[in-house]
Amino acid sequence: MTTYTSPNAPTGPLNPPSQDRSPPSLQSCALPSSSTAQPAIAAVRSRIAASASLNSSLLNTLMLTMDAPAALGHMGRHMTILQTEVSTHSVALDALRNKALQTLRRHELFRDSIVRRLTYRVTAMTAKFREKASLAEKEYTETVKELSRAETRLKLLETKLQEAEQERKELERQATDHGEAHRKIDELYESVFAGPTPGFAEEDRRESAYYVALQDHERTKKDLISIRRAVRSLVQTGNAFKRAGNSLVHAVNAVDASFFLALSGAEEEIKTQEHYRTMALSLVEQAKHNLHPTDQKTEEVTRRLLDTIRKSAVNLKDVSTKQLLLASVAEAGKELNEAAVLLDQLKTLVKEKEKDAGQNLGHTARALEDTRQGLQEIRQEAFEKVVGFGAAPPAYHECCDRVSQFEEVVDTGSNPSDTLVDQELVDETSSDAHSPVAPSETTPYYPPILLTTNAAVYGTDAVTSMDLWTPSQKLARG
């Protein structure tokens, strides 16, 4: 006989096997000899019998508090609505009080002003005076009534809010007790049933299936975390591109502002560009590492992106004049713009992977929860069979589905790329590492004002090859 009709199941994930114990499915399947089987079975049944009272108590707690978690969520939403209404009514009440004060003053003008009354009487407008006085009195009376109703309504809302707060505290206590009971019953079942359980072959089979599903789910979570790290690295790469492009622009401006190249400060700007270019290269390499293994298309775009970033360097050793520096900067800018286009393509591919991985995580979370519920059910049934009370099916049912908990992904590790970037790149607000939106349209990093071509200095072929990064005629003079 069961002691109740609505027992419940755990809410937290079962404790995984310890590091020194393989999942049951991977352990030896050899059956114990007849001389050792009976004592082993007796030991398991003894553990079940010894835990039966605690099991029954915990299940009873789960039954009594099973509605608390959902009710707590509803109460939170209810209180939010009440708080909004209280705030709205408070504002409306202040407006009514101001209106009541204004109508009172108008009413008093007609009620208490002897001069005004005599003026209307002398001008033979007594009827009009009475009409205005009556209208002012009526308006004031209606405003006072409306104010009274609003004050009553506000007091009622505040009372309801206070009552809801008290109820929320009680529900919060029950929900805490419910979660604690789940935790304790998980620990109890692990202490009784973890590993091979002689005499309970079905429990061993379901436990093995649970750990297989758990390993698959953890592998999926790990893949999703790696992809998200790659997305974050690519977002930071785009920010590094912007800094590198700005440095190239500053280098050109420095050349224009100084008569001597050596004194222009352009070399420092080129070094800054090299810093961000190297940073971008490292970030893409890290993203590539996080995406491994990957499909051929993603691998090809990544390879082209890395090659293009490498070609966007400005070699100061080969630059001796302003013209050579400007030409080198223009070529680097062209490669940087091409790298930006490739980066957007790679972002699109990786975010598709992130979306697919998220969907796959939902599937593995559902599979894990199904196997967990199946394992919980057979363990509940074992108590019913051994001691005659517990929660055998159909009395047993799952009160708390854990899929949403299993779908939570928290990256507790550190992304190596985070140590490669300045905080300004991490804090960039123009990009979102986890938003499944299409990448922004790539625009050249060189400001439009500097894009006027100078065919007279470089020639038509040179201007064509420099594309958008051709310096203006003013900046090209040496």
LINRA-V146085 format. One record per residue. N is the residue number from 1. PHI is phi as a letter, one per 30 degrees, with the letter a starting at -180 (* if undefined). OMEGA is omega in whole degrees, -180 to 180 (* if undefined). D_LAST is the distance of its C-alpha to the last C-alpha in whole Angstrom. Layout:
N_PHI_OMEGA_D_LAST / N_PHI_OMEGA_D_LAST
//
This chain:
1_*_175_99 / 2_d_-178_96 / 3_d_179_96 / 4_a_-174_94 / 5_c_-176_92 / 6_b_176_89 / 7_d_-175_87 / 8_b_-176_83 / 9_c_-178_80 / 10_d_176_78 / 11_c_-179_74 / 12_c_-179_72 / 13_d_178_71 / 14_d_180_74 / 15_d_178_73 / 16_d_180_71 / 17_d_-180_73 / 18_d_-175_72 / 19_d_-176_70 / 20_c_179_73 / 21_b_179_75 / 22_d_176_74 / 23_e_-178_74 / 24_e_-178_78 / 25_d_-178_77 / 26_c_-179_75 / 27_d_-179_78 / 28_d_-179_81 / 29_c_-178_84 / 30_d_-180_87 / 31_d_178_90 / 32_d_179_92 / 33_d_-177_95 / 34_d_-179_98 / 35_d_-179_99 / 36_c_-176_96 / 37_d_-176_95 / 38_d_177_98 / 39_d_179_97 / 40_d_178_93 / 41_d_180_94 / 42_d_179_96 / 43_d_178_93 / 44_d_-180_91 / 45_d_178_94 / 46_d_178_95 / 47_d_179_91 / 48_d_-179_91 / 49_d_-179_95 / 50_d_-177_93 / 51_c_-173_90 / 52_d_-178_92 / 53_d_178_93 / 54_d_178_89 / 55_e_-180_88 / 56_d_180_91 / 57_d_-180_90 / 58_d_179_86 / 59_d_178_87 / 60_d_176_89 / 61_d_178_86 / 62_d_-180_84 / 63_d_-176_86 / 64_d_-175_87 / 65_c_-172_83 / 66_d_-179_82 / 67_d_-173_81 / 68_d_-178_79 / 69_e_180_75 / 70_d_180_75 / 71_d_178_77 / 72_d_177_75 / 73_d_178_72 / 74_d_-179_74 / 75_d_177_75 / 76_d_178_71 / 77_d_179_70 / 78_d_180_73 / 79_d_177_72 / 80_d_178_69 / 81_d_180_70 / 82_d_180_73 / 83_d_177_70 / 84_d_180_68 / 85_d_178_71 / 86_d_179_72 / 87_d_-180_69 / 88_d_-179_69 / 89_d_178_73 / 90_d_178_72 / 91_d_180_69 / 92_d_180_72 / 93_d_177_74 / 94_d_179_72 / 95_d_179_72 / 96_d_178_76 / 97_d_176_77 / 98_d_179_74 / 99_d_179_76 / 100_d_179_79 / 101_d_180_79 / 102_d_-180_78 / 103_d_177_81 / 104_d_179_83 / 105_d_179_82 / 106_d_179_82 / 107_d_-180_86 / 108_d_178_87 / 109_d_-180_86 / 110_d_-176_89 / 111_d_-170_91 / 112_c_-175_91 / 113_d_178_90 / 114_d_-179_93 / 115_d_-179_92 / 116_d_-180_90 / 117_d_180_93 / 118_d_180_95 / 119_d_179_92 / 120_d_-179_93 / 121_d_-180_96 / 122_d_-179_97 / 123_d_178_94 / 124_h_180_97 / 125_b_-178_94 / 126_d_-179_96 / 127_d_179_95 / 128_d_178_91 / 129_d_-180_91 / 130_d_179_93 / 131_d_180_91 / 132_d_179_88 / 133_d_179_89 / 134_d_179_91 / 135_d_179_87 / 136_d_179_86 / 137_d_180_88 / 138_d_180_88 / 139_d_179_84 / 140_d_-179_84 / 141_d_180_87 / 142_d_179_85 / 143_d_179_82 / 144_d_178_84 / 145_d_179_85 / 146_d_178_82 / 147_d_179_81 / 148_d_179_84 / 149_d_-180_83 / 150_d_178_80 / 151_d_178_81 / 152_d_179_83 / 153_d_-180_81 / 154_d_178_78 / 155_d_179_81 / 156_d_179_82 / 157_d_179_78 / 158_d_177_78 / 159_d_178_81 / 160_d_180_80 / 161_d_177_77 / 162_d_178_79 / 163_d_179_81 / 164_d_178_78 / 165_d_177_77 / 166_d_179_80 / 167_d_179_80 / 168_d_179_77 / 169_d_179_77 / 170_d_178_81 / 171_d_178_79 / 172_d_177_76 / 173_d_180_79 / 174_d_179_80 / 175_d_176_77 / 176_d_177_76 / 177_d_-180_80 / 178_d_179_79 / 179_d_179_76 / 180_d_178_78 / 181_d_176_81 / 182_d_-179_78 / 183_d_-179_77 / 184_d_-179_80 / 185_d_174_81 / 186_d_179_78 / 187_d_180_79 / 188_d_-178_83 / 189_d_177_82 / 190_d_180_80 / 191_d_-177_82 / 192_c_-168_85 / 193_c_-174_84 / 194_e_-179_80 / 195_i_179_80 / 196_e_-180_83 / 197_b_-178_86 / 198_e_180_90 / 199_i_-179_92 / 200_b_-175_89 / 201_d_-179_87 / 202_d_177_86 / 203_d_178_84 / 204_d_-179_83 / 205_d_-179_81 / 206_d_177_80 / 207_d_177_78 / 208_d_179_77 / 209_d_179_75 / 210_d_-178_74 / 211_d_174_72 / 212_d_178_71 / 213_d_179_69 / 214_d_179_68 / 215_d_179_66 / 216_d_-180_65 / 217_d_179_64 / 218_d_178_62 / 219_d_178_60 / 220_d_177_59 / 221_d_180_58 / 222_d_178_56 / 223_d_-179_54 / 224_d_178_53 / 225_d_179_52 / 226_d_180_50 / 227_d_179_48 / 228_d_175_48 / 229_d_178_46 / 230_d_178_44 / 231_d_180_43 / 232_d_179_42 / 233_d_-179_40 / 234_d_176_38 / 235_d_178_38 / 236_d_176_36 / 237_d_178_34 / 238_d_178_33 / 239_d_177_32 / 240_d_176_30 / 241_e_-179_28 / 242_d_179_27 / 243_d_179_26 / 244_d_178_24 / 245_d_178_22 / 246_d_180_22 / 247_d_177_20 / 248_d_178_17 / 249_d_179_17 / 250_d_178_17 / 251_d_179_14 / 252_d_178_12 / 253_d_179_13 / 254_d_178_13 / 255_d_-179_9 / 256_d_-174_9 / 257_d_-176_11 / 258_b_179_10 / 259_d_-180_8 / 260_c_-179_9 / 261_d_-176_9 / 262_d_-178_12 / 263_c_-172_14 / 264_d_-175_12 / 265_i_-180_15 / 266_d_-178_14 / 267_d_179_16 / 268_d_178_19 / 269_d_178_18 / 270_d_177_18 / 271_d_177_21 / 272_d_177_23 / 273_d_179_22 / 274_d_178_24 / 275_d_-179_27 / 276_d_176_27 / 277_d_178_27 / 278_d_178_29 / 279_d_179_32 / 280_d_179_32 / 281_d_180_32 / 282_d_180_35 / 283_d_179_37 / 284_d_176_37 / 285_d_179_38 / 286_d_177_41 / 287_d_177_41 / 288_d_179_42 / 289_d_-179_45 / 290_d_-179_46 / 291_d_-177_47 / 292_d_-6_48 / 293_d_-178_50 / 294_b_-178_49 / 295_d_-174_49 / 296_d_-178_47 / 297_d_179_45 / 298_d_180_43 / 299_d_-180_43 / 300_d_179_41 / 301_d_179_39 / 302_d_180_38 / 303_d_179_37 / 304_d_179_34 / 305_d_179_33 / 306_d_179_33 / 307_d_-179_31 / 308_d_178_29 / 309_d_180_28 / 310_d_-178_28 / 311_d_-177_25 / 312_d_180_23 / 313_d_174_22 / 314_c_-178_18 / 315_d_-178_19 / 316_d_-179_17 / 317_d_-178_18 / 318_c_-176_16 / 319_c_-180_13 / 320_b_180_11 / 321_b_178_7 / 322_d_-179_5 / 323_d_180_6 / 324_d_179_9 / 325_d_-180_10 / 326_d_178_10 / 327_d_179_12 / 328_d_178_14 / 329_d_179_15 / 330_d_179_15 / 331_d_178_18 / 332_d_178_19 / 333_d_177_20 / 334_d_179_21 / 335_d_-180_24 / 336_d_177_24 / 337_d_177_26 / 338_d_178_28 / 339_d_179_29 / 340_d_177_30 / 341_d_179_32 / 342_d_179_34 / 343_d_178_35 / 344_d_177_36 / 345_d_-179_38 / 346_d_177_39 / 347_e_-180_40 / 348_d_-180_43 / 349_d_-176_44 / 350_d_179_45 / 351_d_172_46 / 352_d_177_49 / 353_d_179_50 / 354_d_179_50 / 355_d_179_52 / 356_d_180_55 / 357_d_177_55 / 358_d_177_56 / 359_d_178_59 / 360_d_178_60 / 361_d_177_60 / 362_d_179_63 / 363_d_-178_65 / 364_d_177_65 / 365_d_178_66 / 366_d_179_69 / 367_d_179_70 / 368_d_180_70 / 369_d_178_72 / 370_d_179_74 / 371_d_178_75 / 372_d_179_75 / 373_d_177_78 / 374_d_178_80 / 375_d_180_80 / 376_d_-178_81 / 377_d_-178_84 / 378_d_177_85 / 379_d_174_85 / 380_d_-178_87 / 381_d_-179_89 / 382_d_178_90 / 383_d_179_92 / 384_d_-178_94 / 385_d_-174_95 / 386_d_-174_96 / 387_c_176_97 / 388_i_175_98 / 389_a_-176_96 / 390_l_-179_92 / 391_a_180_90 / 392_d_175_91 / 393_e_6_90 / 394_d_180_90 / 395_d_-179_90 / 396_d_168_87 / 397_a_-176_84 / 398_d_-179_80 / 399_c_-175_79 / 400_b_176_76 / 401_d_-173_73 / 402_c_-178_70 / 403_e_-179_68 / 404_d_177_66 / 405_d_-179_66 / 406_d_-179_65 / 407_d_179_62 / 408_d_-179_60 / 409_b_179_57 / 410_b_180_56 / 411_d_-178_53 / 412_d_180_55 / 413_d_179_52 / 414_c_177_49 / 415_d_-179_46 / 416_e_-179_44 / 417_d_-179_41 / 418_d_179_41 / 419_d_-176_41 / 420_c_-172_37 / 421_c_174_36 / 422_d_-180_35 / 423_d_180_38 / 424_d_178_35 / 425_d_180_35 / 426_d_-176_39 / 427_d_-178_39 / 428_e_-175_37 / 429_c_-175_39 / 430_d_-177_37 / 431_b_178_39 / 432_b_-174_43 / 433_d_-174_44 / 434_b_179_47 / 435_d_-179_47 / 436_d_-179_48 / 437_c_180_45 / 438_d_-179_43 / 439_d_-179_39 / 440_d_180_37 / 441_d_-176_35 / 442_d_177_32 / 443_b_-180_29 / 444_d_-180_25 / 445_d_180_24 / 446_d_-179_20 / 447_e_-178_21 / 448_e_-177_22 / 449_d_-178_19 / 450_c_-172_16 / 451_c_179_18 / 452_d_-175_17 / 453_d_-179_16 / 454_b_-177_13 / 455_d_-178_15 / 456_d_-177_13 / 457_d_-172_10 / 458_c_-176_12 / 459_i_-176_16 / 460_d_-178_19 / 461_d_-179_20 / 462_d_-180_17 / 463_d_180_17 / 464_d_-178_21 / 465_d_-179_20 / 466_d_175_18 / 467_h_-175_21 / 468_d_-174_20 / 469_c_178_18 / 470_d_-180_15 / 471_d_177_12 / 472_d_180_12 / 473_d_-179_10 / 474_d_-177_10 / 475_d_-175_8 / 476_d_-177_6 / 477_d_-180_4 / 478_b_*_0
//
